[in-house]
Amino acid sequence: MRQSTLSLICALAVLVGSGPSAADPVRFLIVGDSWAQEQWRDESHSRVFNRHDLGDVGVSGRSTTIIGSTTADWLMPQNLQRITAELHSHPHLDTVQLTMGGNDFLGVWNMDFTQPQLDNLIAGIRWNLELLTSFILSQRDDIEILLSFYDYSNFEDTRSGLIWTSFCAPLWARMGQPDPLTLNTGLGQVIRNVMELAEDNDRISHVLHLGQAQNFFGLPGQPPGSIPEPGMLDQPSPAAAMRTRLPFGGLDCFHFNASAYDVLIENLVDGYIADRYQPGLSLQQEAGSATYSGRALPVPVNTDPPVDTLLISYNGSTNPPVDAGRYEFLATAPGWRGSLAGVWVIEPAGQSIQFDAPAAVAKNAPALTLTPTASSGLDVTLSLLSGPAELNGHVLTFTGETGTVVLRAEQPGNNNWLPATPIERAIEVQLQPFSIPHPSRSEALKRILQRRVRS
């Protein structure tokens, strides 16, 4: 578990396997050290989830599992960014498994530790995990955290091969060559103290793994299924649970093989995941399309039974779409199994043109500024089809001749608006019309005519 020769051996083993291809939607994130990475690379979650009708709960861990990492490492900005990036990339991700702390323990502890020294080590691990869990939970209200730690090691049946010589033997010697009882007691005390984080926050849970491998594989004189948790403290995990490291590499003293990791994930399903993702939710898309309105238009999805929170992403974004287009959407509900995938279409909206122009003008009329508008608010284009005038943009200048000026107003639309029906307007250009006398002059003229009649 320490960042040493074991890291190289683990890395070589990782290169041999291709790793899983995460199913959509990704809802479960694994964060942690080599135990977390090997569970991800072995596809243990996906395999066990499929057996429990949880196949649509996709799992990710490619960038958030680092060999040799400690709890302090995960508080580094670059590693916090790894977690943030995963949450951003997978908007339906609602559960984070934390598997870390083993390197903190193995890198410091030895069998001569006093209780105050062990308490201080535990306090450091717990403090780091408190900071990390607070950071993760602050990202989204729907996220829950699952603390998943370790089972017992085996320094008894693994004393051969490259892995023993290069890593396990030096580690065992540095710890003071502890027997299984001493080592298991120390590790168990760390795990039990740190798991108390789950008691202080209803969004954090913990599943204890101690003794799971002993019970599943059995021990001499103890057949499989006969050893209750937390197992036998004076015995290691059985050799059948330990990972073989490359040809002639020997058995790893601390890491499990894929079958043993499956046992731990089964334990997670029984202790938390089956309850986290309840069956029985029905999701139904109520309409396939809407018309562009300039506002966000979420796809209408009904659930039975009704849920408090429904997560819907559109082409990977949780923002409901505004613009017209075709959007592939995915809907999930935290706390429930099942998802709904479909297509949501926002159709372009229709638009119309309003174009007012005078019916007639004098041939010597000044330039006329026209103001056609579209209901969409988009710019309207004017064109001069015929007649004694010149058009520059929306300014119409008459040439001094009589005739009929014909104009066309057009708005071709865009992604959100359909083309408007073009409108044509005709303006009659006439001779200078007779000027109506000023009202005061008309009255004077009227009085003159009246006097002439009397005389």
N, C-alpha and C positions, 0 to 999 in steps of 0.2 A: 504493500500500500504506500510505501514511501517513494518519493521521487528519486529513484536510483536505478539500479540494474533492472529491477522489476518493471519500471516504467518502459524500458526498452523492450523487454520481453512481451509485455502487454501490447505495446504498439505494434510489434511484429505480428502478434496474433490477430490484431485488428486488421492489418493489411491483408491477411489471408482471406478474411470474410468480407463480403460486400456490404453487410448491414441491411436493415430492413428498408423497404420503401413505405413511407408513412401513408396510411389511408386517410381519406378526407371524411369528415372534418377532423383535424387534429384538436383533441380536447384534453389530452393528458401529456404533461411535460415532465421529463425526468431531468433532475439537476443534481450533480454531485461528482463523486470520485470514480475510481476504477470499478467498484461494485455497480455503480449506476451505469457506467459505460458498457460493462459487459452484459448487463441485463438488456440494455438497448441493442447492442450488437447481436446478442443471441436471439433477439425478437421474442423474449419471454413474455412480455406484456401482450403483444399481439396474439401470440399462440394461446395463452391462457384466456384472454378476453374472448377469443372466438369460441372457446369451449363453454363460455358462460353467456352466450348471446349478447356479447358486448363488442361485436366485431366492428360496429360503426363508431366506436370510440377510438379515434386515431391517436397514435403515440408519437412524440418527437423527443429527441435527445441527442441529435447529431452534434450540435454546437454547444450544448450545456452539460456535457459530461467530460470531465478532464481527469486523466490518470494522475494520481499523486496529489490532487488538490486537497486543501484543508478548508475549514470553515472560514478562516481569515482570508484565504485566497478569493473566496466568493464575495467578499466585500470590496474587492478591488474594482475600480470604475469599469475596467474593460470587461470584467466578468458580470457585473451588474448590467452592463450594456447587452451582453449575450442574452440574458433573461428578458430584458426589455424588448429586444429585437424579436425574440420568439413570440412574445405576447402580441406584438404589433403584426407579425406575419400571420399569426393564427388567431383571428378574432374570436373563435369559438372555444379557445383554450380556457378551461375553467378549473382545472385541478393540477397542482404542481407537487410532484414527489421529490422530497429532499433526502438524499442518501449521502451523508458526509459526517465527518468527525472521527472516522477510523484512523486517518493519517495523523490527526491531532493526538490521538491516544498512543498509537504505535511509535510515533516519532519522539515521545517524551517519557512515557511510563516505563518503569521497571519494577521488579518485585520488591525492591527495598523502599519503595515509596511509603511515606507515612500518610496517615489519613488526611492531615492538613494539606499535604502536597497534592493528594488526589482530589481533594475538595477544590483546591485552587485550579487544577486542570479542568475539572468539570465546570467550574464557574466561567472559565474563559470560553469553553466550547458553547456553553449555554448563552452567554452574552452575545457571541458572534451570531448564533442562530436566531436570537431574539431580533437583532438588527436586520438580518436577512429576511426573516419571515415578515417583519413589519414593512420592509421595502416591497416585497412581492404583493402583500395584501393591499397595499396602498395603490397599486396599479389599476385594479378594477374591483368593484364591489362583489362581483359574482365568483371570484376566485376562492378556492379552498386549498389548504396545504396538507399534505400527507407526509408525516415523518416516518421514514422506513430505514431502519439502521441495519444491524448485522446479526449474523449467527456466529457460533463458535468457530475458532480456527482449529488447525491440526498440525502441531509441530512434532507429533509422535510417529505418524506413518508416512511422512514425506521426506525422510532423511536420505535422499539420493537424487542424483540428476543435477542438471545445471542450475535449476531454480533454487535448489537447496544450497548449493555451494556459493552461488553468487548473491543470494538475497536472504533466504530464510535462516540459514545458519548464523550469519552475522547479526541479523535482527534478533534472533533468539538469544544469542550470547549477550548482546547489548542490554536486553531486558533482564539478564541474570539467569537465563535458562529456566524460566518458570514452568512448573508442572501445570496440567490443564486446570486444576482446581483454582490455583492462584490467578492464572491468566483470565479464566472465565469469570471469576468473581470480580476482578477489576473492571473488565469490559462490561459486565452486567451492571455494575454500579454506575458506570458512566451513562449507559443507555437509559437506565431507569430514572436517573436524575434529569437527564435532558428531555425525556419524553413528557415530563411534567409541564412542558410548554403547552401541550395540548389541553391541559386542565384549565389554563388561564384564558383561552380564546376559543370560542365555539366554531371558528373557521379553521382551526388546526386540529388534526387528528393524528393518532399514532397507532401502529400495529406492531406488536412485539414478535420478533422472529426467533428469539433464543430457544434452542432445542428443536426447531422444525426439521432440520436435516437428520438429527438423531432419530426422531420419531418416524420419519418417512423411510429412511434406509435401514434403520435398526442398528443395533450394536451387538457384540458378542453376548449371547445369553438373553438379548432383548430383541424380539422379532419386530419387524416394521409395524407401526401403529400402536405400540405398547408403551411408549415413553411420553408422558404428558409434559407440556411446557411448565417450566423453562428448561426441560431436559435434565441431564445428569451433569452437574457442575464439574465432577471429577473426570469427565470423559471429553475428548475432542469431538468435533463433527466427524462422521465416518469418512474413511478414505474414498468411498464411492461417491461422495459429494464433492470432492476436490477436483480442481481443473488440471488437466494434463497440459504442460507447456511445451509445445512443439515436439518433434521427434527427439527422444532421449533427454527431454527437458526435465522430466520428473513431475511429481505432483506438487501443485502450488500449496503452500502452507496456510494461505489465508483466503484465496478466491475460490468460488464455487464453479462447477461446470454448469452447462445450460439446464440439465435436468434438475439440479439442485436450486438454481435460480427460479425455475418454474414453480418449485415448491413454495418459495417465498412469495411469488406473485399470486399463487393460489391463496396463500394466507392473507395477502392484501385484499383480494377479492372478497374472501369470507369475512374479513374484519372491517372493511370499509367500502371498497369500490362498488360492491353489489348494492349497497344502500345509497351510495352517492349517486348512482345512475339508476333510478327507478324505472321499471318497465311500465307499459300501459299508456303512453302518451300518443295521441293521434294528432297529426298536423295536416292541415288542408289549405291549399291556395284558393282564395275566393274569387279572384279575377286574374286574367292574364295580361291585361294592358290598362293603361290610363292615357290621358291626353296632356301634353305639356301645358303647365300653368305658370311656370316661373317659380314654383315652390317645390320643396322636397316632397316626393311622392313614394312613400314606403309601400311595398307589396302587402296586400291584405292577406294575412295568414291567421286562421282560426285554430285553436287547440282544444282538445277534449281529453282530460279536464282542462279548465282555464289555468294558466300559469302566471306567476308574478312577473317573471322576466323572460322575454323572448329575444334571443340574439339572432339578428339577420344581417348577413353580409352580402354585398353586391359587387361582384368581380373582385372580391377580397377586401372590400372596404365596408366599414360599419355605417358609413354615412348614406342615408337614403338618397337615391339619385334625383337630380333636378332636370338635367338635360334629356332630350329625347334620345332614345337608343335602346339597345337590347342588352339586358343585364342578366347574367347568371347569378342566381341568389341561392343562399344556403341558410336554413333556419334551424336553430337548436334551442333547447331550454335547459339552463343549468339545473342539475338535480334529476334530469330525465335522460333516458336512453332515446335513441331515435333521432332522425333529422329529416328535413324536407329540402330537396334540391329541385330547382325549377328555373324557368325563364320569366323575367318580368320585362315587359315592353312599354316604353313611353313613346306614344305616337306624336309626331309633329302636330301643332295646332294650326287651325285655319286663321286667316287674317283678311281684312278688307281695307280698301283705300277710300279715303275721303278727299275729294278734289273739287274745290270751288273755283270758278273762273267767271268773269263777266261775259254776258251774252254778246255785247257789242261795245266797241270803243271807236273813237275818232282816229282817223289815219295819222293825225299828228299827236296822238296821246303819248304821254311820257312812258318810259320803260315800266313794265309791270312785274312786280315780284310775286311769284306764285308760291303757295304754301300747301302742297298736297301732303297728307299724313297717312300713315298706316296704323291700324289698330294694334299691331305688334310693337310699335315704337321704332321699327327699323326705318332707315332712310328710303325715300321714294325717288325713283329715277324718272325724269321727264325727258321726252323726246319730241322734236318738232317734225310732224309728218308732212305738213304742207302749209302754204300761205305766206303772205308778205310780212315776215318777221324773222328775227334771229333769236336763237336761244343759247344762253350761256348759263349752264347750271339750272337754276330756277328763275333767272331773270330773262324776261321776254321783251325784246326791243322791236318796235314796229319800223318798217322801212319807208313809210310814207305813202304806200299804195293801198288801194282798197282791195278787198277780197275776204276769203275765209281762212283763218288760221286754225289748223287742227293739231291738237297736242295729245300725247298719250302718257299716262302715269303708270309706272310698273314697280312692283316689289317682288323680286324673284324668290324670297324666302331664304332659309338657311337650315341648319340641322334641326332647329326647334320649331320652325314655322314653314308651313306650306306656301307655295307661290300665291300671291293675291291675284284675283281676276283683274286684268288691266282695264283702265278707264280712259275713254277719250272725251275730250271737250273741244267744242268749236266756238271760236270767237269771231264775230262779224266785224270787220274793219271797214268803217263807213267814212263818208265825207264829214266835214265839221258839222255837227247837228245844230239846228236853230237854237239860239240862246234864249232862254226864257227870261223876260225882263225882270229887273229887280222889283220886288213887291211895291216899294214906294213909288217907282216910276210908273208902274201899272196903274196905281191909284190916280196919279196925276193925269195920265193919258185918258183915263175913264172920265174924269171931271171935265176935261176939255171937250170930249165928244158930247157929253151931256149938255154943255153950254151951247154948242153949235146946233143941237137939235131944238133947243128952246128958241133960239133966234131965228 
